Amino acid sequence: MVNKKNINSFPIIHLYKGVSLVEIMLAALVVSIITGILLRNYISEKQREVYRNLAQIIVAFDKGIYDASALVQSVNSNLRPILNGNGNTSGNSFSITYSPLQLICPLRNTRSWITQQNFPNDYNNLNSKIPVNLLDPRIQADKLNKYLIAAWYKATDTSPNSTTGRYRYALFELEIRHMDNSGLTNTESDILYALLGSKFCVDGNGIGHYAVAGGNFGNTSSKLCPTSSPANYYVVELQSYNCQ
């Protein structure tokens, strides 16, 4: 019970017409929704940037092999670029799995394979004619460590080449999957197909496939891989070496 003698000591609260609590809550809700939409759009754009970068790596590798092949053959028509890995001379197709960074390393640092030991008769010409980096130096393959890329090869000869002493292999396709060997998501495969067109397709397990050397799968209206398609290829040599 309030003491009437002290009634005048209480502050007088004046109610003015202004912003109600409901209006404040609605405004906060609108701000929250807009912020959420902007954040989702930002995350989506960042994710699309990752997919674009992945597509760029694949295309850059394809072009890099073409450039390397053309350059070494301009020095000596019987030479081929050397990619990193151990070959299989049985005549069966086989794959070597790389991270995106490992995939492009032989083209980003050609001095890994252009050595006196690898090319004793042509080293000086190769060393002076082929740039250290055959790729765009802005490529950021190290940011794509959630992906694995398997390059598919097949031996083209039953004996080593007479000029280099190394076996030669047809590089005819790239496979793209996650580091845990799971397939691509629908979003990933949709965006890669939009970027790469019929050079890219995805199989029933979600594994992405990329046709190298100017090839394509002929899937002009769907991202799904056809039952069969012709394979273009580059001829390369394989050798294990430290590529940094």
N, C-alpha and C positions, 0 to 999 in steps of 0.2 A: 504494500500500500504506500502510495506516494504522500509525503508530508506536504500539505498545502502551503505551509509557510515557505517551503523551499522550491515551490513550483517555478518561480521566476528565474531560478538559477539553472534550469535546464535549457539547453540550446533550442532555438526554434528552427525546425526544419521546414524549408520552403520547397514545395514541389513545383518545378517548372516544366513546361512542355519541351521535350527534347527527345534524344535517342533512347528507345526502350531497350531493356535487356534482351528481348526477343530479336530486335533488329541487330543488336551487337552480335548475338549468337549466329544469326543468319549470315552476317558479313564475314564472321570468322570461318563459317562453313564454306562460303564461296572462295575465300582466300585459300583455304586448305585444299579444296578441289582443284583450283587453278594451279597451285603449287605442285600437287600430285601429278597433274597432267604434264606440266612442264618437266618435272623430274623424270617421268616415264619416257617422255619424248627425248630427253637428254640421254638417258640410258640406252634407249633404242638406237639413237643416232651413233652413240659410242660403239654399240654392238655392231651396227652396220659398217662402221669404219673398220672393225676387226675383220669382217667378212671381205670387205673390199681389199684390205691389205693382204689377206690370204690369196685372193684371186690374183693380185698383183705379183705375189711371189711366184705363183705357178706360171703365169705368163712370162715373167722375167726369166725364169729358169729355161723355159722353152726357147725364148729368143736368145738367151745366153749360150745355149748349146749350139744353136744355129750359127751365131757369130763366131764362137770358138772353132767350130768345124771349118767354117769358111776361111778363117785366118790361118789356121795351121796348114790347111791344104793349099793356101796361096804360097806358103813357104816350101812345102813339099807335098805333092798330091797324094802321097801314100801315108800321110800322118793323120792321126785322129786325136781329139782331146781325151784326157784321162780323168775319169770320175772315180770317186772314192768308194772302195768296197772290194770284197772278194768275189770273183766270178765262179760260175758253174759251167764247166765245159761239156757236160753230158748231152747237151742238145735240147734239154727241157727248159721251159720258161721258168724263171725264178725272180724273186723280188728282193730288193734291199730297202730296208726301212730307214728313213731319215727324219730328223726334226726339220722344220722349215729352214733353220739356220744351217744345219748340216747339208741340206740339199743344195743351197746356193753357194756354200763356202768355196768349192773349187772354181767357181766363176767370179766370186768376189776377190779371191786371192789366187790368181793363176800361178804365182810363184810356188805354190804347193806342188804343182805337177810339171811345170816347165823348169826342169833341172838338168844339169849336165849329165847326170846318170841316166835320166829317162830319155834324153835326146842327144846323145854324144855327137852326132854328126850335124844336127840342125839347131843346137841350143842357141848359138849366137844370133842367128836370124830370128828364131822364135822370141828370144828374150828382148830383142830390139823392136820387134814388130807388134807383139801382143801386149796390150795394156794390162796392168796389174788387176784392174777391176773392170770386168765386162758388164757390170750391172749398174743401175742407178744407185749411187751411194746412199740415197735417202731411204732405201728399203729397210724396214724395221722387222726383220724376220725373228729377232729375239723376243718379240712381244706376242708370238703365236705359239707358245710352248704347250698349248692344250691340244695341238694337232700333230699327227704323224702323216708323213707322205711316203708311200711305197712306190719306188720306181721298178717297173717290170722290164726284164732283160731276157735275151736269148742269144746264145752263142751263134755267130754267123759262119765260123770256120771250124774245122776239126783239128787244126794245128795253128801254132802261133804265127803271127805275121812275120814275113821274112825281113822287113825293114826294122821293126821295133822289138821283135821277140816277144810280143805280148798278144794274148788272145783278144779278139774283137767281138763286140756284142751289139745287138740291135736293142736300143732303148725305145720302147713302143707305147708305153702308157704310164700314167701316174694314178695312184689311188690316194684318196684323202679320207682320213678317219680321225677319231679322237685318240688321245694318248692312251686311254684304257682299251683301245681297239673297238669301241662302240661306233655305230654309224652316226652320220650327221643328223641333226634335227631337221624337221620340215622347213623351218625358217632359214637355216644355214643352206640347205640344198636349193631352196627357192631363190635365194639371193645369188648364190653362185651360178645357178642356171641363167638368171636374168643378166648377170655380168658376162658370162662366158659362152652363152648360147649353146649350139650343138656340139661344141668341143667338150662339153661337160654333160654327164648324165649320172644318175644315181640308181643303184641296183636295189633288189628287194630287201637287203639288209641295211640299207641306208648308207652304204659305202659309196663315196663319190669317185668318179672316173674322169680323167682328163686325157684327151687325145693330143699327142705331141706332133711335131713336124708337119704342121699344116693339115693334119687329119681332123675328122669330125665323126660323130656317131650317127648323124643323119636324123636326130630326134628334134625336128624343127617345131613341133607342137607340144612336146611333153618333156619333162625332165627325166623320165624313166628311160633306162638303157634298153636298146633294142636287143633282140636275141643274138644278133651277130652284126658285125660291121668290119670293114677293111681297116687294117692298121698301117699307118705311116710310121716311120722310125728314123732315128739317127744311129749311125755306127760310131761307137765309142770304144775306148779301152778302159779296163778296170784295174785298179791297184789300191791297196791300202796305204794311206799316208796321213800324216798329221796335218790337218787343215784348220787354221785358226782365223 
